[in-house]
Amino acid sequence: MGMDKDPRCGYVAIVGRPNVGKSTLLNAVIGKKISIVSAKPHTTRHRILGVLNAGADQAVFVDTPGHAGRTKRALHRVMARAIHHAIDDCDLVLILIDAQGATAQDRKLFELLDERKARAIVVVNKIDKLRARSGLLPLLAELEQYPFVAYVPVSAKTGENLGRLMATILEHLPHGPPLFPKDMATDRSAEFRAAETIREKLLEQLHQEIPYGLTVEVEHLSKLEDDRWLMHALIWLERDSHKPIVIGKDGRVLKSVGREARVELCRLLGARVHLELWVKVREHWSDNERELRRLGFDSP
């Protein structure tokens, strides 16, 4: 058996500034070949998002929070720490940037990666937004100055070039046997993934009006007698003034979020879901490390 036939396996951290398309990329990949798993590796710092199995090879995707430049608030401090830990412990780092060009925040992230650039792949996302592919040339020329392993332009939204990205990831992972069974079951993190699904739908509806002061907590999840799931979720806000925005006129925003989330949650849980959403205010939750831990943010 030649070296190249040996299976490859490793952890892949996904980093990037907020709203650059990390979830979309992951969902696109998951839609193709990934099964989400709930196990955490021995270090509790990682949240495993999913496992890509391609033949004997396996890539284990690990979540990192969106990199926000400001670190005064507890939320930003916790996020910066989580990014550092995830990057240090992973075999490969995927850095997501927007095809429109690198921002000052992206460049800050490049600096943060330091000598780890030698095991980082830059994913240039949202190429579907470019009028012409030649629009990428100035960005690729800028990236050339950094010692990254590879640059892969993709569209997470349309799926363009995702096959090449997967091949590039697997090619740069270390040789080793799979870390997780091919058919790993997933029940323990259903609440976490459901909360993220609801949060994603909220952010889509609200655009950037309330980016930080919003988190979702699934307070209750159980199976009803008719095989439906019953889910209670709390939407936590930092300010009373945000409440009418999230609820919307005549409850329109909340109803719409509930409708869209329900469709995805039915797929996630494999059965019909009765979802109840409540909006609550807890001032300064993102400034308080204890609150952050209670709401599921890791704080190593």
C-alpha positions as CSV (number, residue, x, y, z in Angstrom):
1,M,0.0,0.0,0.0
2,G,1.7,3.2,-1.1
3,M,1.8,6.3,1.0
4,D,-0.9,8.0,-1.1
5,K,-3.3,5.2,-0.5
6,D,-3.0,5.7,3.3
7,P,-6.2,7.4,4.6
8,R,-5.9,11.1,5.6
9,C,-7.8,12.6,8.5
10,G,-7.6,15.8,10.6
11,Y,-9.3,18.8,12.1
12,V,-10.2,21.8,10.0
13,A,-10.9,25.1,11.6
14,I,-13.1,27.6,9.8
15,V,-12.3,31.2,10.5
16,G,-13.5,34.5,9.0
17,R,-15.0,37.8,10.0
18,P,-18.8,37.8,10.8
19,N,-21.2,37.5,7.8
20,V,-18.6,36.3,5.4
21,G,-20.6,33.1,4.7
22,K,-19.1,30.5,7.1
23,S,-22.5,28.9,7.9
24,T,-23.5,28.9,4.2
25,L,-20.3,27.3,3.2
26,L,-20.7,24.6,5.9
27,N,-24.3,24.0,5.1
28,A,-23.4,23.7,1.4
29,V,-20.8,21.1,2.2
30,I,-23.1,19.4,4.6
31,G,-25.8,19.3,2.0
32,K,-23.4,17.3,-0.2
33,K,-21.3,15.0,1.9
34,I,-21.2,15.9,5.5
35,S,-23.0,14.4,8.4
36,I,-23.2,16.6,11.4
37,V,-21.8,15.0,14.6
38,S,-22.3,16.0,18.2
39,A,-19.2,14.6,19.8
40,K,-16.5,16.9,21.0
41,P,-12.9,15.8,20.9
42,H,-11.1,15.5,24.2
43,T,-10.6,19.2,24.4
44,T,-13.8,20.9,25.2
45,R,-12.7,24.0,23.2
46,H,-14.0,22.7,19.9
47,R,-17.5,22.5,18.6
48,I,-17.5,19.9,15.9
49,L,-19.8,21.0,13.1
50,G,-19.5,18.0,10.8
51,V,-17.5,15.2,9.3
52,L,-16.7,14.9,5.6
53,N,-16.1,11.3,4.6
54,A,-14.6,10.8,1.1
55,G,-13.7,7.2,0.7
56,A,-11.2,6.4,3.4
57,D,-10.4,10.1,4.1
58,Q,-12.1,12.1,6.8
59,A,-12.1,15.9,7.5
60,V,-13.6,17.0,10.8
61,F,-14.8,20.6,10.6
62,V,-14.5,22.7,13.8
63,D,-16.4,25.9,14.4
64,T,-14.8,29.1,15.4
65,P,-16.7,32.3,16.2
66,G,-16.7,35.1,13.6
67,H,-13.6,37.1,14.2
68,A,-14.6,40.6,15.4
69,G,-11.8,43.1,15.7
70,R,-12.9,44.8,19.0
71,T,-11.9,42.9,22.1
72,K,-13.1,45.2,24.9
73,R,-16.3,43.3,25.6
74,A,-16.3,39.8,27.2
75,L,-18.0,38.3,24.1
76,H,-15.2,39.5,21.9
77,R,-12.5,38.3,24.3
78,V,-14.1,34.9,24.5
79,M,-14.4,34.8,20.7
80,A,-10.7,35.8,20.2
81,R,-9.6,33.1,22.7
82,A,-11.8,30.5,21.0
83,I,-10.3,31.3,17.6
84,H,-6.8,31.0,18.9
85,H,-7.5,27.7,20.5
86,A,-9.3,26.3,17.5
87,I,-6.5,27.3,15.1
88,D,-3.7,26.0,17.4
89,D,-5.3,22.6,17.8
90,C,-6.3,22.1,14.1
91,D,-4.4,20.5,11.3
92,L,-5.7,22.9,8.7
93,V,-7.3,26.3,8.8
94,L,-9.9,27.6,6.2
95,I,-10.0,31.4,6.1
96,L,-13.1,32.7,4.4
97,I,-13.0,36.0,2.7
98,D,-15.4,37.8,0.3
99,A,-14.6,37.8,-3.4
100,Q,-15.2,41.6,-3.4
101,G,-11.8,42.1,-1.7
102,A,-9.9,41.7,1.5
103,T,-11.0,44.1,4.3
104,A,-8.8,45.6,7.1
105,Q,-10.5,43.0,9.3
106,D,-9.4,40.2,7.0
107,R,-5.8,41.4,7.0
108,K,-5.9,41.6,10.8
109,L,-7.0,37.9,10.8
110,F,-4.1,37.1,8.4
111,E,-1.7,38.7,11.0
112,L,-3.4,36.8,13.8
113,L,-2.6,33.5,11.9
114,D,1.1,34.3,12.0
115,E,3.3,31.3,11.1
116,R,0.1,29.1,10.9
117,K,-0.4,30.5,7.4
118,A,1.7,27.6,6.2
119,R,-1.3,25.3,7.0
120,A,-4.1,27.7,5.9
121,I,-6.3,27.6,2.8
122,V,-8.0,30.9,1.7
123,V,-11.5,30.3,0.5
124,V,-12.6,33.2,-1.6
125,N,-16.4,33.1,-1.2
126,K,-19.3,34.7,-3.1
127,I,-17.8,34.6,-6.6
128,D,-21.4,34.4,-7.8
129,K,-21.6,38.2,-7.0
130,L,-18.8,39.1,-9.3
131,R,-19.7,40.4,-12.8
132,A,-16.6,38.8,-14.3
133,R,-14.2,36.2,-12.9
134,S,-11.3,38.6,-13.9
135,G,-12.6,40.7,-10.9
136,L,-10.7,38.2,-8.7
137,L,-7.3,39.0,-10.2
138,P,-6.4,42.0,-7.9
139,L,-7.4,40.0,-4.8
140,L,-5.4,36.9,-5.8
141,A,-2.4,39.1,-6.6
142,E,-2.7,40.5,-3.0
143,L,-3.0,37.1,-1.5
144,E,0.1,35.9,-3.4
145,Q,2.3,37.8,-0.9
146,Y,1.2,35.6,2.0
147,P,2.6,32.0,2.3
148,F,-0.9,30.3,2.3
149,V,-1.1,26.7,1.2
150,A,-3.8,27.4,-1.5
151,Y,-6.5,29.8,-2.6
152,V,-9.8,28.4,-3.7
153,P,-12.5,30.7,-5.2
154,V,-16.0,29.3,-4.5
155,S,-19.7,30.2,-4.2
156,A,-21.1,28.5,-1.2
157,K,-24.5,29.7,-2.4
158,T,-24.5,28.1,-5.8
159,G,-22.1,25.3,-5.0
160,E,-19.6,26.4,-7.6
161,N,-16.1,24.9,-7.2
162,L,-16.9,23.2,-3.8
163,G,-15.6,19.9,-5.2
164,R,-12.2,21.5,-5.8
165,L,-12.3,22.9,-2.3
166,M,-13.0,19.5,-0.8
167,A,-10.2,17.9,-2.8
168,T,-7.8,20.6,-1.7
169,I,-8.7,20.2,2.0
170,L,-8.3,16.4,1.9
171,E,-5.0,16.6,0.1
172,H,-3.5,18.7,2.8
173,L,-4.6,16.7,5.8
174,P,-2.1,14.4,7.6
175,H,-2.2,10.7,7.1
176,G,-4.1,8.8,9.7
177,P,-7.1,6.6,10.4
178,P,-10.6,8.2,10.7
179,L,-11.3,9.8,14.1
180,F,-15.1,9.2,14.0
181,P,-17.3,6.4,12.8
182,K,-18.6,6.9,9.3
183,D,-22.3,6.9,10.5
184,M,-21.9,8.9,13.7
185,A,-25.3,9.5,15.3
186,T,-26.3,13.0,16.3
187,D,-28.7,13.6,19.2
188,R,-26.9,15.5,21.8
189,S,-26.2,18.7,19.9
190,A,-29.7,18.9,18.5
191,E,-30.5,21.9,20.8
192,F,-27.4,23.7,19.8
193,R,-28.0,23.3,16.1
194,A,-31.6,24.2,16.5
195,A,-30.7,27.4,18.3
196,E,-28.2,28.3,15.6
197,T,-30.9,27.6,12.9
198,I,-33.3,30.0,14.6
199,R,-30.5,32.6,15.1
200,E,-29.6,32.3,11.4
201,K,-33.2,33.0,10.4
202,L,-33.4,36.0,12.7
203,L,-30.3,37.5,11.3
204,E,-31.5,37.0,7.7
205,Q,-34.7,38.9,8.6
206,L,-33.1,41.6,10.6
207,H,-30.0,42.1,8.4
208,Q,-27.5,44.0,10.5
209,E,-29.8,45.9,12.9
210,I,-29.0,43.8,16.0
211,P,-25.9,41.7,15.2
212,Y,-24.3,41.2,18.6
213,G,-27.1,41.7,21.1
214,L,-29.0,38.6,20.1
215,T,-28.6,35.0,21.0
216,V,-30.9,32.0,21.0
217,E,-31.3,29.4,23.8
218,V,-33.3,26.2,23.2
219,E,-34.9,25.8,26.7
220,H,-36.9,22.6,26.0
221,L,-36.9,19.8,23.4
222,S,-39.0,16.7,23.7
223,K,-40.9,14.1,21.6
224,L,-44.7,14.3,21.7
225,E,-46.9,11.3,21.6
226,D,-47.8,11.9,17.9
227,D,-44.1,11.7,17.0
228,R,-43.8,15.5,16.7
229,W,-41.1,17.4,18.5
230,L,-42.0,20.1,20.9
231,M,-39.4,22.9,21.1
232,H,-39.3,26.1,23.3
233,A,-36.7,28.6,22.3
234,L,-35.8,31.9,23.9
235,I,-34.5,34.8,21.9
236,W,-32.3,36.8,24.3
237,L,-31.8,40.5,23.5
238,E,-29.7,43.2,25.3
239,R,-32.1,46.0,25.1
240,D,-35.9,46.6,25.5
241,S,-35.8,48.8,22.4
242,H,-34.8,45.8,20.3
243,K,-37.9,43.8,21.2
244,P,-40.3,45.5,18.8
245,I,-37.8,45.1,16.0
246,V,-37.4,41.4,16.6
247,I,-41.2,40.8,17.0
248,G,-42.1,43.1,14.1
249,K,-45.4,44.9,13.4
250,D,-48.3,42.6,14.5
251,G,-45.7,39.9,15.2
252,R,-44.8,39.6,11.5
253,V,-41.0,39.2,11.9
254,L,-41.3,36.6,14.7
255,K,-43.9,34.6,12.8
256,S,-41.8,34.6,9.6
257,V,-38.7,33.5,11.5
258,G,-40.7,30.7,13.2
259,R,-42.1,29.6,9.8
260,E,-38.6,29.4,8.2
261,A,-36.9,27.9,11.2
262,R,-39.6,25.2,11.4
263,V,-39.0,24.0,7.8
264,E,-35.3,23.6,8.5
265,L,-35.9,22.1,12.0
266,C,-38.2,19.4,10.5
267,R,-35.3,18.4,8.2
268,L,-32.8,18.6,11.1
269,L,-34.9,16.4,13.4
270,G,-36.5,14.2,10.8
271,A,-40.1,14.8,12.0
272,R,-42.6,17.6,12.4
273,V,-41.8,20.3,14.9
274,H,-44.0,22.4,17.1
275,L,-41.9,25.5,17.8
276,E,-42.7,28.1,20.4
277,L,-40.5,31.3,20.4
278,W,-40.3,33.8,23.2
279,V,-38.4,37.1,23.2
280,K,-36.7,38.1,26.4
281,V,-34.3,40.9,27.5
282,R,-31.2,40.4,29.6
283,E,-29.1,43.5,29.6
284,H,-25.4,43.2,28.9
285,W,-25.4,39.4,28.4
286,S,-22.5,39.8,25.9
287,D,-20.4,41.6,28.6
288,N,-20.7,38.9,31.2
289,E,-18.5,35.8,30.9
290,R,-20.7,33.8,33.3
291,E,-23.8,34.6,31.2
292,L,-21.9,33.7,28.0
293,R,-21.0,30.2,29.5
294,R,-24.7,29.7,30.5
295,L,-25.7,30.5,26.9
296,G,-23.3,28.0,25.5
297,F,-20.3,30.1,24.6
298,D,-17.1,28.2,25.4
299,S,-14.7,30.0,27.8
300,P,-11.5,28.1,28.2
